[in-house]
Amino acid sequence: MGIESTELAPMAQGQVPRITRESVEETKVGIGLLQSMVKGILKKGIDFGRIPGTPSDTLFEPGAMQIISAFNCYAGERRILSLVDNAERLTVILEVPLLSRSTQKVLATGIGAASTLETKYKYRWFNKADAWQMGYDEEALQSLKQRQGRNETEYRIPNPEQSELLNTIIKMASKRAEVDAADSLPGVASVLREMFNPQSYQGKEPQRGNPGPASLPYTYTHFWGDVRKLGIDQTKAHELLNVASVKDWEIANPGKTLKDALAEVRETLLWERNGGHEPAPLSK
């Protein structure tokens, strides 16, 4: 599927863009074509799907790469926004820009985080013999989470190699940032919500208080799904918003939406632990 151009014509410095009925219609048609393109290239189970424990489908890394390629973009230099490496955890937050291949301008940015506190990095499964060699006696083993392996019981033990996961953590944060950036490209977020939550609007007429697909409401489900994409949990999001609950944030910020709350979470993540200084670029 070919696309002639998704770029905006450059304006002379100081020139004020002229908004006309024709330009608005042209923009609407362009976004519609882009949304149709996104629908046409993504395959369920490969590019998107349901993550266990989540209420709806979500975009996977292969799908993000498809979208980035279709928009004629590429991922630019990663920037580490925060790196915490101590005895308790290894956590990385980084930013990835998407650059247009034709103009080299940034079209979108994404933030991703990964940490050894995540279950898949924090623990490993060992059989009884290996656990005994690591110093776990029978009493200690009985206090651990267990599962039935192929031939014997396995025990979930804190990963003894967490300190060697820096490269893995950086790569995972980078992948999550690319997915977040792809979602931020023009028109992508709305069409993905339309694809992933069709029951939210099927059979409903667009009207005030009951919007159609083009203006699908941004709900708490969407908000917490996007928070998880940033690699943080509800407790951390509340901490970044400086509230006990998101409802408290809404009360304290009349007129603002959940999208504004997500933007505040993203912005605070950008500068957390950097003291307001420009984040350091990620060495290649």
C-alpha atoms as an extended CHARMM CRD file, in Angstrom:
* protein
*
       284  EXT
         1         1  MET       CA              0.0000000000        0.0000000000        0.0000000000  PROA      1               0.0000000000
         2         2  GLY       CA              1.5520000000        3.2840000000       -1.0730000000  PROA      2               0.0000000000
         3         3  ILE       CA              1.2790000000        6.6790000000        0.5310000000  PROA      3               0.0000000000
         4         4  GLU       CA              2.3290000000        9.7430000000       -1.4150000000  PROA      4               0.0000000000
         5         5  SER       CA              3.1220000000       11.8950000000        1.6150000000  PROA      5               0.0000000000
         6         6  THR       CA              2.3060000000       12.2230000000        5.2860000000  PROA      6               0.0000000000
         7         7  GLU       CA              4.3960000000       15.3450000000        5.7900000000  PROA      7               0.0000000000
         8         8  LEU       CA              3.2400000000       18.9040000000        6.3770000000  PROA      8               0.0000000000
         9         9  ALA       CA              4.6610000000       21.5400000000        4.0830000000  PROA      9               0.0000000000
        10        10  PRO       CA              7.2140000000       23.7660000000        5.8850000000  PROA      10              0.0000000000
        11        11  MET       CA              6.1750000000       27.3460000000        6.6120000000  PROA      11              0.0000000000
        12        12  ALA       CA              8.3310000000       30.4230000000        6.4950000000  PROA      12              0.0000000000
        13        13  GLN       CA              9.4970000000       31.6820000000        9.8670000000  PROA      13              0.0000000000
        14        14  GLY       CA              6.8190000000       33.7990000000       11.5230000000  PROA      14              0.0000000000
        15        15  GLN       CA              4.1650000000       32.7170000000        9.0280000000  PROA      15              0.0000000000
        16        16  VAL       CA              0.7630000000       32.0130000000       10.5800000000  PROA      16              0.0000000000
        17        17  PRO       CA             -0.9170000000       28.8730000000        9.1820000000  PROA      17              0.0000000000
        18        18  ARG       CA             -4.2030000000       29.5850000000        7.4220000000  PROA      18              0.0000000000
        19        19  ILE       CA             -7.0540000000       27.2900000000        8.4530000000  PROA      19              0.0000000000
        20        20  THR       CA             -9.7810000000       26.9020000000        5.8380000000  PROA      20              0.0000000000
        21        21  ARG       CA            -12.6940000000       24.5400000000        5.3340000000  PROA      21              0.0000000000
        22        22  GLU       CA            -10.7360000000       22.8740000000        2.5460000000  PROA      22              0.0000000000
        23        23  SER       CA             -7.6270000000       22.3760000000        4.7140000000  PROA      23              0.0000000000
        24        24  VAL       CA             -9.7140000000       20.8840000000        7.5200000000  PROA      24              0.0000000000
        25        25  GLU       CA            -11.3880000000       18.4500000000        5.1160000000  PROA      25              0.0000000000
        26        26  GLU       CA             -8.0280000000       17.5560000000        3.5900000000  PROA      26              0.0000000000
        27        27  THR       CA             -6.6230000000       16.8240000000        7.0590000000  PROA      27              0.0000000000
        28        28  LYS       CA             -9.6310000000       14.6510000000        7.9500000000  PROA      28              0.0000000000
        29        29  VAL       CA             -9.2410000000       12.6550000000        4.7280000000  PROA      29              0.0000000000
        30        30  GLY       CA             -5.5000000000       12.2470000000        5.3690000000  PROA      30              0.0000000000
        31        31  ILE       CA             -6.0300000000       10.9590000000        8.9050000000  PROA      31              0.0000000000
        32        32  GLY       CA             -8.7320000000        8.6070000000        7.6540000000  PROA      32              0.0000000000
        33        33  LEU       CA             -6.3360000000        7.1370000000        5.0810000000  PROA      33              0.0000000000
        34        34  LEU       CA             -3.6510000000        6.7080000000        7.7300000000  PROA      34              0.0000000000
        35        35  GLN       CA             -6.0970000000        4.9550000000       10.0350000000  PROA      35              0.0000000000
        36        36  SER       CA             -7.1770000000        2.6100000000        7.2250000000  PROA      36              0.0000000000
        37        37  MET       CA             -3.5230000000        1.8570000000        6.5880000000  PROA      37              0.0000000000
        38        38  VAL       CA             -2.9400000000        0.9610000000       10.2430000000  PROA      38              0.0000000000
        39        39  LYS       CA             -5.9580000000       -1.3720000000       10.2070000000  PROA      39              0.0000000000
        40        40  GLY       CA             -4.7460000000       -3.0050000000        7.0060000000  PROA      40              0.0000000000
        41        41  ILE       CA             -1.2170000000       -3.8870000000        8.1400000000  PROA      41              0.0000000000
        42        42  LEU       CA             -1.7760000000       -5.2430000000       11.6680000000  PROA      42              0.0000000000
        43        43  LYS       CA             -2.4390000000       -8.9500000000       12.2660000000  PROA      43              0.0000000000
        44        44  LYS       CA             -3.9350000000      -10.1950000000       15.5260000000  PROA      44              0.0000000000
        45        45  GLY       CA             -1.7330000000      -12.5760000000       17.4680000000  PROA      45              0.0000000000
        46        46  ILE       CA              1.3990000000      -11.2240000000       15.7760000000  PROA      46              0.0000000000
        47        47  ASP       CA              1.1960000000       -7.4380000000       15.8300000000  PROA      47              0.0000000000
        48        48  PHE       CA             -1.3050000000       -7.0690000000       18.6680000000  PROA      48              0.0000000000
        49        49  GLY       CA             -3.2030000000       -9.2310000000       21.1330000000  PROA      49              0.0000000000
        50        50  ARG       CA             -4.2840000000       -9.7780000000       24.7090000000  PROA      50              0.0000000000
        51        51  ILE       CA             -1.6900000000       -9.8080000000       27.4960000000  PROA      51              0.0000000000
        52        52  PRO       CA             -2.8450000000      -12.0350000000       30.3910000000  PROA      52              0.0000000000
        53        53  GLY       CA             -4.3650000000       -9.9470000000       33.1590000000  PROA      53              0.0000000000
        54        54  THR       CA             -5.2880000000       -7.0000000000       30.9010000000  PROA      54              0.0000000000
        55        55  PRO       CA             -8.8600000000       -6.0720000000       29.8770000000  PROA      55              0.0000000000
        56        56  SER       CA             -8.2550000000       -5.5520000000       26.1390000000  PROA      56              0.0000000000
        57        57  ASP       CA             -5.8150000000       -6.0890000000       23.2850000000  PROA      57              0.0000000000
        58        58  THR       CA             -2.6140000000       -4.1000000000       23.1560000000  PROA      58              0.0000000000
        59        59  LEU       CA             -0.0080000000       -3.2530000000       20.5250000000  PROA      59              0.0000000000
        60        60  PHE       CA              3.0310000000       -5.5620000000       20.3560000000  PROA      60              0.0000000000
        61        61  GLU       CA              6.5370000000       -4.6220000000       19.2290000000  PROA      61              0.0000000000
        62        62  PRO       CA              6.1560000000       -6.1650000000       15.7130000000  PROA      62              0.0000000000
        63        63  GLY       CA              2.9990000000       -4.1140000000       15.2210000000  PROA      63              0.0000000000
        64        64  ALA       CA              4.7730000000       -0.9590000000       16.3480000000  PROA      64              0.0000000000
        65        65  MET       CA              7.5550000000       -1.6340000000       13.8300000000  PROA      65              0.0000000000
        66        66  GLN       CA              4.9400000000       -2.0980000000       11.0870000000  PROA      66              0.0000000000
        67        67  ILE       CA              3.3270000000        1.2420000000       11.9140000000  PROA      67              0.0000000000
        68        68  ILE       CA              6.6710000000        3.0590000000       12.1430000000  PROA      68              0.0000000000
        69        69  SER       CA              7.7050000000        1.6660000000        8.7550000000  PROA      69              0.0000000000
        70        70  ALA       CA              4.3460000000        2.5230000000        7.1740000000  PROA      70              0.0000000000
        71        71  PHE       CA              4.7370000000        6.1370000000        8.3210000000  PROA      71              0.0000000000
        72        72  ASN       CA              8.1930000000        6.2000000000        6.6940000000  PROA      72              0.0000000000
        73        73  CYS       CA              9.8750000000        6.7730000000       10.0610000000  PROA      73              0.0000000000
        74        74  TYR       CA             12.7720000000        5.2760000000       11.9660000000  PROA      74              0.0000000000
        75        75  ALA       CA             13.7610000000        5.2230000000       15.6270000000  PROA      75              0.0000000000
        76        76  GLY       CA             16.3840000000        7.8410000000       16.4850000000  PROA      76              0.0000000000
        77        77  GLU       CA             18.9800000000        7.9510000000       19.2550000000  PROA      77              0.0000000000
        78        78  ARG       CA             17.7330000000        6.6120000000       22.5530000000  PROA      78              0.0000000000
        79        79  ARG       CA             18.1720000000        8.8000000000       25.6200000000  PROA      79              0.0000000000
        80        80  ILE       CA             18.4280000000        7.4020000000       29.1150000000  PROA      80              0.0000000000
        81        81  LEU       CA             16.1670000000        9.4980000000       31.3170000000  PROA      81              0.0000000000
        82        82  SER       CA             16.7870000000        7.5860000000       34.5220000000  PROA      82              0.0000000000
        83        83  LEU       CA             19.0910000000        4.7570000000       35.5730000000  PROA      83              0.0000000000
        84        84  VAL       CA             18.8720000000        3.2770000000       39.0730000000  PROA      84              0.0000000000
        85        85  ASP       CA             21.3710000000        0.5190000000       39.8340000000  PROA      85              0.0000000000
        86        86  ASN       CA             21.6560000000       -0.5730000000       43.4480000000  PROA      86              0.0000000000
        87        87  ALA       CA             21.3620000000       -3.6770000000       45.5920000000  PROA      87              0.0000000000
        88        88  GLU       CA             17.5510000000       -3.5690000000       45.4870000000  PROA      88              0.0000000000
        89        89  ARG       CA             16.8550000000       -2.9860000000       41.8140000000  PROA      89              0.0000000000
        90        90  LEU       CA             18.0460000000       -2.0720000000       38.3640000000  PROA      90              0.0000000000
        91        91  THR       CA             15.6090000000        0.3070000000       36.6510000000  PROA      91              0.0000000000
        92        92  VAL       CA             15.8860000000        2.1220000000       33.3270000000  PROA      92              0.0000000000
        93        93  ILE       CA             13.5870000000        4.7800000000       31.8430000000  PROA      93              0.0000000000
        94        94  LEU       CA             14.4330000000        5.9730000000       28.3500000000  PROA      94              0.0000000000
        95        95  GLU       CA             13.0060000000        8.0040000000       25.4990000000  PROA      95              0.0000000000
        96        96  VAL       CA             12.9310000000        7.1240000000       21.7920000000  PROA      96              0.0000000000
        97        97  PRO       CA             12.1570000000        9.6880000000       19.0580000000  PROA      97              0.0000000000
        98        98  LEU       CA             10.6750000000        8.7340000000       15.6840000000  PROA      98              0.0000000000
        99        99  LEU       CA             12.1950000000       10.6680000000       12.7910000000  PROA      99              0.0000000000
       100       100  SER       CA             10.7820000000       11.1540000000        9.3090000000  PROA      100             0.0000000000
       101       101  ARG       CA             13.0610000000        9.6180000000        6.6760000000  PROA      101             0.0000000000
       102       102  SER       CA             12.2200000000       12.4060000000        4.2260000000  PROA      102             0.0000000000
       103       103  THR       CA             12.6220000000       15.4600000000        6.5000000000  PROA      103             0.0000000000
       104       104  GLN       CA             14.6300000000       14.0510000000        9.4540000000  PROA      104             0.0000000000
       105       105  LYS       CA             12.1990000000       15.8270000000       11.7790000000  PROA      105             0.0000000000
       106       106  VAL       CA             10.8420000000       14.2210000000       14.9490000000  PROA      106             0.0000000000
       107       107  LEU       CA              7.2250000000       13.1490000000       14.4010000000  PROA      107             0.0000000000
       108       108  ALA       CA              6.6230000000       11.4320000000       17.7510000000  PROA      108             0.0000000000
       109       109  THR       CA              8.4050000000       10.3300000000       20.9050000000  PROA      109             0.0000000000
       110       110  GLY       CA              7.8360000000        7.4630000000       23.2870000000  PROA      110             0.0000000000
       111       111  ILE       CA              8.8620000000        6.5970000000       26.8340000000  PROA      111             0.0000000000
       112       112  GLY       CA              9.6210000000        3.0930000000       28.0470000000  PROA      112             0.0000000000
       113       113  ALA       CA             10.7180000000        1.6390000000       31.3590000000  PROA      113             0.0000000000
       114       114  ALA       CA             11.9320000000       -1.7400000000       32.5750000000  PROA      114             0.0000000000
       115       115  SER       CA             13.0840000000       -2.9740000000       35.9580000000  PROA      115             0.0000000000
       116       116  THR       CA             14.4460000000       -6.0690000000       37.6670000000  PROA      116             0.0000000000
       117       117  LEU       CA             11.5040000000       -5.6840000000       40.0650000000  PROA      117             0.0000000000
       118       118  GLU       CA              9.2860000000       -7.1220000000       37.3050000000  PROA      118             0.0000000000
       119       119  THR       CA              8.4190000000      -10.7390000000       38.0620000000  PROA      119             0.0000000000
       120       120  LYS       CA              9.9670000000      -12.1440000000       34.8860000000  PROA      120             0.0000000000
       121       121  TYR       CA             13.3440000000      -10.6460000000       35.8180000000  PROA      121             0.0000000000
       122       122  LYS       CA             13.1160000000      -10.7550000000       39.6010000000  PROA      122             0.0000000000
       123       123  TYR       CA             12.6700000000      -14.5240000000       39.9000000000  PROA      123             0.0000000000
       124       124  ARG       CA             13.8650000000      -17.7820000000       38.3520000000  PROA      124             0.0000000000
       125       125  TRP       CA             12.5230000000      -21.3340000000       38.6730000000  PROA      125             0.0000000000
       126       126  PHE       CA             14.8480000000      -23.9970000000       40.1220000000  PROA      126             0.0000000000
       127       127  ASN       CA             14.4280000000      -27.6590000000       41.0040000000  PROA      127             0.0000000000
       128       128  LYS       CA             15.0530000000      -28.8640000000       44.5400000000  PROA      128             0.0000000000
       129       129  ALA       CA             18.6340000000      -29.9910000000       43.9040000000  PROA      129             0.0000000000
       130       130  ASP       CA             19.6950000000      -26.6260000000       42.5130000000  PROA      130             0.0000000000
       131       131  ALA       CA             17.8270000000      -24.7880000000       45.2840000000  PROA      131             0.0000000000
       132       132  TRP       CA             19.6400000000      -26.8250000000       47.9350000000  PROA      132             0.0000000000
       133       133  GLN       CA             22.9740000000      -25.8660000000       46.3540000000  PROA      133             0.0000000000
       134       134  MET       CA             21.9340000000      -22.2130000000       46.6320000000  PROA      134             0.0000000000
       135       135  GLY       CA             21.3890000000      -22.5900000000       50.3810000000  PROA      135             0.0000000000
       136       136  TYR       CA             17.6330000000      -23.1950000000       50.5820000000  PROA      136             0.0000000000
       137       137  ASP       CA             16.7250000000      -25.9400000000       53.0600000000  PROA      137             0.0000000000
       138       138  GLU       CA             13.4190000000      -27.8270000000       53.1720000000  PROA      138             0.0000000000
       139       139  GLU       CA             11.7420000000      -25.2710000000       55.4470000000  PROA      139             0.0000000000
       140       140  ALA       CA             12.7810000000      -22.3730000000       53.2290000000  PROA      140             0.0000000000
       141       141  LEU       CA             11.5850000000      -24.1810000000       50.0980000000  PROA      141             0.0000000000
       142       142  GLN       CA              8.1090000000      -24.6770000000       51.5540000000  PROA      142             0.0000000000
       143       143  SER       CA              7.7360000000      -20.8980000000       51.9210000000  PROA      143             0.0000000000
       144       144  LEU       CA              8.4110000000      -20.3340000000       48.2060000000  PROA      144             0.0000000000
       145       145  LYS       CA              5.9630000000      -20.3240000000       45.3200000000  PROA      145             0.0000000000
       146       146  GLN       CA              5.9200000000      -23.6930000000       43.5820000000  PROA      146             0.0000000000
       147       147  ARG       CA              4.9140000000      -25.1300000000       40.2380000000  PROA      147             0.0000000000
       148       148  GLN       CA              4.9890000000      -28.5920000000       38.6950000000  PROA      148             0.0000000000
       149       149  GLY       CA              7.7400000000      -28.9360000000       36.1200000000  PROA      149             0.0000000000
       150       150  ARG       CA              8.0680000000      -31.7350000000       33.5830000000  PROA      150             0.0000000000
       151       151  ASN       CA              9.3640000000      -34.3100000000       36.0450000000  PROA      151             0.0000000000
       152       152  GLU       CA              9.5890000000      -32.5510000000       39.4090000000  PROA      152             0.0000000000
       153       153  THR       CA              8.4800000000      -29.6280000000       41.5330000000  PROA      153             0.0000000000
       154       154  GLU       CA             10.1540000000      -26.2900000000       40.8030000000  PROA      154             0.0000000000
       155       155  TYR       CA             10.5880000000      -23.3670000000       43.2060000000  PROA      155             0.0000000000
       156       156  ARG       CA             10.5270000000      -19.6310000000       42.4480000000  PROA      156             0.0000000000
       157       157  ILE       CA             13.7150000000      -18.0750000000       43.8300000000  PROA      157             0.0000000000
       158       158  PRO       CA             15.0200000000      -14.4870000000       43.5620000000  PROA      158             0.0000000000
       159       159  ASN       CA             17.1840000000      -14.2700000000       40.4530000000  PROA      159             0.0000000000
       160       160  PRO       CA             20.8480000000      -14.5880000000       41.5240000000  PROA      160             0.0000000000
       161       161  GLU       CA             21.9620000000      -12.9230000000       38.2620000000  PROA      161             0.0000000000
       162       162  GLN       CA             19.9990000000       -9.6510000000       38.4550000000  PROA      162             0.0000000000
       163       163  SER       CA             23.2080000000       -7.6270000000       38.2960000000  PROA      163             0.0000000000
       164       164  GLU       CA             23.9000000000       -9.0380000000       34.8180000000  PROA      164             0.0000000000
       165       165  LEU       CA             20.6010000000       -7.8830000000       33.3060000000  PROA      165             0.0000000000
       166       166  LEU       CA             21.5320000000       -4.2950000000       32.3460000000  PROA      166             0.0000000000
       167       167  ASN       CA             21.5730000000       -4.9810000000       28.6020000000  PROA      167             0.0000000000
       168       168  THR       CA             18.3020000000       -6.9270000000       28.7870000000  PROA      168             0.0000000000
       169       169  ILE       CA             16.5960000000       -4.1850000000       30.8100000000  PROA      169             0.0000000000
       170       170  ILE       CA             17.7420000000       -1.4510000000       28.3980000000  PROA      170             0.0000000000
       171       171  LYS       CA             16.5060000000       -3.4380000000       25.3830000000  PROA      171             0.0000000000
       172       172  MET       CA             13.1120000000       -4.0460000000       26.9800000000  PROA      172             0.0000000000
       173       173  ALA       CA             12.7240000000       -0.3600000000       27.9090000000  PROA      173             0.0000000000
       174       174  SER       CA             13.6600000000        0.5570000000       24.3310000000  PROA      174             0.0000000000
       175       175  LYS       CA             11.0520000000       -1.7900000000       22.8540000000  PROA      175             0.0000000000
       176       176  ARG       CA              8.3580000000       -0.3750000000       25.1220000000  PROA      176             0.0000000000
       177       177  ALA       CA              9.3510000000        3.1660000000       24.1730000000  PROA      177             0.0000000000
       178       178  GLU       CA              9.0570000000        2.3120000000       20.4620000000  PROA      178             0.0000000000
       179       179  VAL       CA              5.5560000000        0.9330000000       21.0180000000  PROA      179             0.0000000000
       180       180  ASP       CA              4.6160000000        4.0980000000       22.9250000000  PROA      180             0.0000000000
       181       181  ALA       CA              6.0570000000        6.2620000000       20.1250000000  PROA      181             0.0000000000
       182       182  ALA       CA              4.1610000000        4.3630000000       17.4110000000  PROA      182             0.0000000000
       183       183  ASP       CA              0.9490000000        4.9210000000       19.3860000000  PROA      183             0.0000000000
       184       184  SER       CA              1.7380000000        8.6640000000       19.4220000000  PROA      184             0.0000000000
       185       185  LEU       CA              1.8940000000        9.0260000000       15.6130000000  PROA      185             0.0000000000
       186       186  PRO       CA             -0.9800000000       11.0340000000       14.0420000000  PROA      186             0.0000000000
       187       187  GLY       CA             -4.2960000000        9.1830000000       14.1190000000  PROA      187             0.0000000000
       188       188  VAL       CA             -2.8280000000        5.9190000000       15.4240000000  PROA      188             0.0000000000
       189       189  ALA       CA             -4.0860000000        6.0300000000       19.0150000000  PROA      189             0.0000000000
       190       190  SER       CA             -7.7390000000        6.4550000000       18.0330000000  PROA      190             0.0000000000
       191       191  VAL       CA             -7.7300000000        3.6770000000       15.4460000000  PROA      191             0.0000000000
       192       192  LEU       CA             -6.0030000000        1.2800000000       17.8460000000  PROA      192             0.0000000000
       193       193  ARG       CA             -8.6430000000        1.9320000000       20.5000000000  PROA      193             0.0000000000
       194       194  GLU       CA            -11.2890000000        1.3480000000       17.8380000000  PROA      194             0.0000000000
       195       195  MET       CA             -9.6580000000       -1.9780000000       16.9230000000  PROA      195             0.0000000000
       196       196  PHE       CA             -8.9720000000       -3.1240000000       20.4850000000  PROA      196             0.0000000000
       197       197  ASN       CA            -12.3000000000       -2.0460000000       22.0540000000  PROA      197             0.0000000000
       198       198  PRO       CA            -14.9480000000       -2.4680000000       19.3180000000  PROA      198             0.0000000000
       199       199  GLN       CA            -17.6450000000       -3.3240000000       21.8710000000  PROA      199             0.0000000000
       200       200  SER       CA            -17.3600000000        0.2210000000       23.2420000000  PROA      200             0.0000000000
       201       201  TYR       CA            -19.1290000000        1.7290000000       20.2450000000  PROA      201             0.0000000000
       202       202  GLN       CA            -20.6440000000       -0.9780000000       18.0240000000  PROA      202             0.0000000000
       203       203  GLY       CA            -24.2800000000       -0.2870000000       17.2780000000  PROA      203             0.0000000000
       204       204  LYS       CA            -24.1780000000        3.1810000000       18.8420000000  PROA      204             0.0000000000
       205       205  GLU       CA            -24.9360000000        6.3870000000       17.0420000000  PROA      205             0.0000000000
       206       206  PRO       CA            -22.4110000000        9.2220000000       17.4970000000  PROA      206             0.0000000000
       207       207  GLN       CA            -24.0060000000       11.8150000000       19.7170000000  PROA      207             0.0000000000
       208       208  ARG       CA            -23.2370000000       13.9410000000       22.7090000000  PROA      208             0.0000000000
       209       209  GLY       CA            -22.3600000000       11.7220000000       25.6450000000  PROA      209             0.0000000000
       210       210  ASN       CA            -22.1600000000        8.6930000000       23.3150000000  PROA      210             0.0000000000
       211       211  PRO       CA            -19.3410000000        9.3690000000       20.8460000000  PROA      211             0.0000000000
       212       212  GLY       CA            -18.5740000000        7.1900000000       17.8400000000  PROA      212             0.0000000000
       213       213  PRO       CA            -15.2680000000        5.5830000000       16.8430000000  PROA      213             0.0000000000
       214       214  ALA       CA            -13.5800000000        8.8280000000       15.8490000000  PROA      214             0.0000000000
       215       215  SER       CA            -14.0120000000       10.1920000000       19.3630000000  PROA      215             0.0000000000
       216       216  LEU       CA            -14.0140000000        7.0420000000       21.4930000000  PROA      216             0.0000000000
       217       217  PRO       CA            -13.9310000000        8.1220000000       25.1630000000  PROA      217             0.0000000000
       218       218  TYR       CA            -10.6590000000        7.7500000000       27.0080000000  PROA      218             0.0000000000
       219       219  THR       CA            -11.5580000000        5.6920000000       30.0730000000  PROA      219             0.0000000000
       220       220  TYR       CA             -9.7750000000        4.5070000000       33.2030000000  PROA      220             0.0000000000
       221       221  THR       CA             -9.1350000000        1.2120000000       31.3900000000  PROA      221             0.0000000000
       222       222  HSD       CA             -7.2760000000        3.0850000000       28.6580000000  PROA      222             0.0000000000
       223       223  PHE       CA             -5.4330000000        5.2210000000       31.2090000000  PROA      223             0.0000000000
       224       224  TRP       CA             -4.1270000000        2.3030000000       33.2930000000  PROA      224             0.0000000000
       225       225  GLY       CA             -3.2960000000        0.3680000000       30.1260000000  PROA      225             0.0000000000
       226       226  ASP       CA             -1.1390000000        3.2870000000       28.9390000000  PROA      226             0.0000000000
       227       227  VAL       CA              0.4170000000        3.5640000000       32.4070000000  PROA      227             0.0000000000
       228       228  ARG       CA              1.4370000000       -0.1050000000       32.2230000000  PROA      228             0.0000000000
       229       229  LYS       CA              3.0400000000        0.5640000000       28.8240000000  PROA      229             0.0000000000
       230       230  LEU       CA              5.3260000000        3.0370000000       30.5950000000  PROA      230             0.0000000000
       231       231  GLY       CA              6.5290000000        0.1870000000       32.8100000000  PROA      231             0.0000000000
       232       232  ILE       CA              5.0680000000        1.4850000000       36.0640000000  PROA      232             0.0000000000
       233       233  ASP       CA              2.2060000000        0.4130000000       38.3260000000  PROA      233             0.0000000000
       234       234  GLN       CA             -0.6990000000        2.2750000000       39.9210000000  PROA      234             0.0000000000
       235       235  THR       CA              1.2620000000        3.1050000000       43.0700000000  PROA      235             0.0000000000
       236       236  LYS       CA              4.0290000000        4.7600000000       41.0480000000  PROA      236             0.0000000000
       237       237  ALA       CA              1.5000000000        6.6600000000       38.8950000000  PROA      237             0.0000000000
       238       238  HSD       CA             -0.1900000000        8.0280000000       42.0330000000  PROA      238             0.0000000000
       239       239  GLU       CA              3.2240000000        9.0530000000       43.3380000000  PROA      239             0.0000000000
       240       240  LEU       CA              4.0440000000       10.9020000000       40.1040000000  PROA      240             0.0000000000
       241       241  LEU       CA              0.6620000000       12.6860000000       40.2320000000  PROA      241             0.0000000000
       242       242  ASN       CA              1.1550000000       13.3650000000       43.9550000000  PROA      242             0.0000000000
       243       243  VAL       CA             -2.2950000000       12.0360000000       44.8470000000  PROA      243             0.0000000000
       244       244  ALA       CA             -3.8220000000        9.0380000000       46.5800000000  PROA      244             0.0000000000
       245       245  SER       CA             -6.0610000000        8.2890000000       43.5900000000  PROA      245             0.0000000000
       246       246  VAL       CA             -6.6300000000        9.5570000000       40.0510000000  PROA      246             0.0000000000
       247       247  LYS       CA            -10.0990000000       10.7370000000       41.0920000000  PROA      247             0.0000000000
       248       248  ASP       CA             -8.4040000000       13.0580000000       43.6010000000  PROA      248             0.0000000000
       249       249  TRP       CA             -6.2690000000       14.4150000000       40.7320000000  PROA      249             0.0000000000
       250       250  GLU       CA             -9.4090000000       15.0730000000       38.6530000000  PROA      250             0.0000000000
       251       251  ILE       CA            -11.0510000000       16.9100000000       41.5550000000  PROA      251             0.0000000000
       252       252  ALA       CA             -7.9280000000       19.0270000000       42.0310000000  PROA      252             0.0000000000
       253       253  ASN       CA             -7.7070000000       19.7730000000       38.2910000000  PROA      253             0.0000000000
       254       254  PRO       CA            -11.2230000000       20.6940000000       37.0870000000  PROA      254             0.0000000000
       255       255  GLY       CA            -11.5290000000       20.8200000000       33.3300000000  PROA      255             0.0000000000
       256       256  LYS       CA             -8.6300000000       18.4320000000       32.7420000000  PROA      256             0.0000000000
       257       257  THR       CA             -9.0030000000       14.8820000000       31.4270000000  PROA      257             0.0000000000
       258       258  LEU       CA             -7.3960000000       11.4880000000       31.9860000000  PROA      258             0.0000000000
       259       259  LYS       CA             -5.2480000000       12.1740000000       28.9320000000  PROA      259             0.0000000000
       260       260  ASP       CA             -3.9130000000       15.2510000000       30.7430000000  PROA      260             0.0000000000
       261       261  ALA       CA             -3.1750000000       13.0410000000       33.7530000000  PROA      261             0.0000000000
       262       262  LEU       CA             -1.2730000000       10.5960000000       31.5480000000  PROA      262             0.0000000000
       263       263  ALA       CA              0.6770000000       13.4720000000       30.0090000000  PROA      263             0.0000000000
       264       264  GLU       CA              1.6390000000       14.6410000000       33.5120000000  PROA      264             0.0000000000
       265       265  VAL       CA              2.7840000000       11.1310000000       34.4210000000  PROA      265             0.0000000000
       266       266  ARG       CA              4.8980000000       10.9590000000       31.2390000000  PROA      266             0.0000000000
       267       267  GLU       CA              6.4080000000       14.4020000000       31.7950000000  PROA      267             0.0000000000
       268       268  THR       CA              7.3140000000       13.6620000000       35.4090000000  PROA      268             0.0000000000
       269       269  LEU       CA              8.9420000000       10.3850000000       34.3560000000  PROA      269             0.0000000000
       270       270  LEU       CA             11.0510000000       12.3450000000       31.8800000000  PROA      270             0.0000000000
       271       271  TRP       CA             12.5950000000       14.4870000000       34.5800000000  PROA      271             0.0000000000
       272       272  GLU       CA             12.4610000000       12.2540000000       37.6450000000  PROA      272             0.0000000000
       273       273  ARG       CA             15.8690000000       11.7430000000       39.2160000000  PROA      273             0.0000000000
       274       274  ASN       CA             17.4340000000       14.1240000000       36.6470000000  PROA      274             0.0000000000
       275       275  GLY       CA             17.0300000000       17.2760000000       38.7370000000  PROA      275             0.0000000000
       276       276  GLY       CA             15.5460000000       19.1320000000       35.7800000000  PROA      276             0.0000000000
       277       277  HSD       CA             18.7120000000       18.6260000000       33.7460000000  PROA      277             0.0000000000
       278       278  GLU       CA             18.7950000000       17.4570000000       30.1430000000  PROA      278             0.0000000000
       279       279  PRO       CA             18.8900000000       13.6220000000       30.1000000000  PROA      279             0.0000000000
       280       280  ALA       CA             22.1120000000       12.0240000000       28.9010000000  PROA      280             0.0000000000
       281       281  PRO       CA             22.1100000000       10.3230000000       25.4610000000  PROA      281             0.0000000000
       282       282  LEU       CA             22.3760000000        6.5490000000       25.3910000000  PROA      282             0.0000000000
       283       283  SER       CA             25.8080000000        5.4870000000       24.2280000000  PROA      283             0.0000000000
       284       284  LYS       CA             25.8110000000        3.3460000000       21.1400000000  PROA      284             0.0000000000
